[in-house]
Amino acid sequence: PENKVQHPFEVAAPQFAVTACDLEMHVWKELSATAELTLDGTNLDSYDFTLYHRYEVQSVTDEEGNPLPYRRWVDYLSVENPGRTALDVIRVTYRGYSTVMYSSAQGVFLPGGFAYYPMEGKHAVLEDDYFRYNMDTLPQTERQFTVRVQSLCPAVFTNLEQQADGSFSGSSRVLTVVGGMYHMGIAGETEAILPGSYRTAYDWIGELNQYLAKLGEV
């Protein structure tokens, strides 16, 4: 498997909430991102997040850009709050990749259950067998997302509404980003983001009817 790190599985519910996430994403050979996390006003000694260990944290600051001390341990990021001062925003800049939940110029597959951006609390990224990803890493509360994605992919989609300036925004528990060979289509009676080769039963029936119609013309 890609991830051979022995995970401690130190699962702990968050003692605070994130009310908004402003995410700037640059996808080239790997993901480079800055996540600005607005907190709920709970002044703690430290704030624990989950962020997949292959993403290297480059800096952690407050809203004014003042560095905050932090500790990185496997898939966990603990941000300290010296003096328990009022901390409204934590800004995390990081970069990295996963070969399974990928992000490159060829394509993007970052499902909402995967900690590719800091998620409050400590979650198990892998299942107990160390082979399967745990896709239940979901915050329990919604937050307001504002997301900007720069990528060479021909198309990028999210679970949020796209704005006139190309950004995505909306309220959700998690953020899913996909890009590359995807398109908007109809699955059953639902509009959905579909892989390029995806065909529904309606597609097959339509193609069959076209084929039969051509046979009838012979």
Disulfide bonds with the S-S distance in Angstrom:
none
